[in-house]
Amino acid sequence: MLFRGKIVDVERRTVQGFARGKMRLVGFGNLQETMTIVFPNENLIAWHNGEIVCTVPDLICVLNLEHGEPVQTEMVRYGLRVAVLGLPAPAQLTTPRALAVVGPGAFGYADILFQPLR
């Protein structure tokens, strides 16, 4: 589990014909505990208190705490109470050749290197 908290801000915009967004979460019981996740149609990068904790191709899954169901990026909204899970990518997707297609750089984040889940 990467984080548990409430979505407190959602930003969506269209860039070069693609929907892009960012959600900001705060932890339960500690408003200083934060997570930011950027997404187009999937969650790409998660920062916990400003530090990268998960990037594609590892999966960043947002689950509704009330029902346990996944929250797709178009369903993200203010006030949702969620858990954020990180699931490691298969080894085939973490090779340099694969990362050129499915890593952060392939989505416009050339300055962010893939960091496998710990």
PEHU-V192926 format. One record per residue. OMEGA is omega in radians with two decimals (999 if undefined). BURIAL is # if it has 9 or more other ideal C-beta (glycine too) atoms within 8 Angstrom, else .. D_LAST is the distance of its C-alpha to the last C-alpha in Angstrom with 2 decimals. Layout:
# PEHU-V192926
omega | burial | d_last
OMEGA | BURIAL | D_LAST
OMEGA | BURIAL | D_LAST
This chain:
# PEHU-V192926
omega | burial | d_last
3.14 | . | 11.30
-3.01 | # | 10.73
2.96 | # | 14.38
3.14 | # | 17.90
-3.07 | # | 20.94
3.08 | # | 23.91
-3.08 | # | 24.44
3.12 | . | 26.81
3.07 | . | 27.33
3.11 | # | 27.38
3.08 | . | 28.60
3.09 | . | 29.78
3.08 | . | 31.74
-3.14 | . | 33.03
3.14 | . | 32.23
3.07 | . | 34.12
-3.13 | . | 34.77
3.06 | . | 31.22
3.10 | . | 30.05
-3.13 | # | 27.12
3.13 | # | 25.75
3.04 | # | 23.54
3.10 | # | 22.90
-3.12 | # | 22.37
2.99 | # | 21.44
-3.10 | # | 22.10
3.07 | # | 20.81
3.08 | . | 23.21
3.13 | . | 25.17
-3.09 | . | 23.68
3.08 | . | 24.81
3.13 | . | 22.99
-3.07 | # | 19.59
2.99 | # | 19.14
3.04 | # | 17.17
3.12 | # | 18.55
3.06 | # | 18.01
-3.10 | # | 20.12
2.76 | # | 21.60
3.06 | # | 24.55
3.02 | . | 24.81
3.14 | . | 21.08
-3.03 | # | 18.19
-3.03 | # | 16.89
3.10 | # | 14.87
3.06 | # | 13.73
3.04 | # | 14.18
-3.09 | # | 13.80
3.07 | . | 16.62
-3.14 | . | 16.89
3.13 | . | 13.40
3.12 | # | 11.62
-3.14 | . | 8.59
3.08 | # | 9.13
3.01 | # | 11.75
0.21 | # | 13.88
2.99 | # | 13.98
-3.10 | # | 11.06
3.03 | # | 13.17
-3.06 | # | 13.66
3.09 | # | 16.05
-3.11 | # | 18.46
3.06 | # | 20.46
-3.10 | # | 23.77
-3.13 | # | 23.69
-3.05 | . | 27.41
-3.08 | . | 27.44
-3.12 | . | 23.88
3.10 | . | 24.64
3.08 | . | 22.60
3.11 | # | 23.67
-3.03 | . | 24.42
3.13 | # | 24.57
3.13 | . | 28.37
-3.13 | . | 28.31
3.12 | # | 26.27
3.13 | . | 28.71
3.02 | . | 29.27
3.13 | . | 29.05
3.07 | # | 26.79
-2.97 | # | 24.69
2.91 | # | 21.34
3.11 | # | 17.91
3.14 | # | 15.10
3.02 | # | 12.64
3.13 | # | 9.86
-3.08 | . | 10.36
3.08 | . | 8.98
3.03 | # | 11.98
-3.08 | . | 14.06
-3.13 | . | 14.13
-3.12 | . | 17.52
-3.11 | # | 16.29
3.07 | # | 14.01
3.11 | . | 17.00
-3.14 | . | 18.79
3.13 | . | 21.66
-3.13 | # | 19.81
3.07 | # | 17.85
-3.10 | . | 21.36
-3.03 | . | 22.16
3.12 | # | 19.10
-3.12 | # | 16.89
-3.13 | # | 17.40
3.13 | # | 20.45
-3.13 | . | 22.18
3.09 | . | 22.37
3.13 | . | 23.82
-3.08 | # | 20.86
-3.11 | . | 21.59
-3.13 | . | 20.42
3.11 | # | 16.77
3.07 | . | 14.70
3.08 | # | 12.06
-3.12 | . | 8.54
3.08 | . | 6.33
3.11 | . | 3.78
999 | . | 0.00
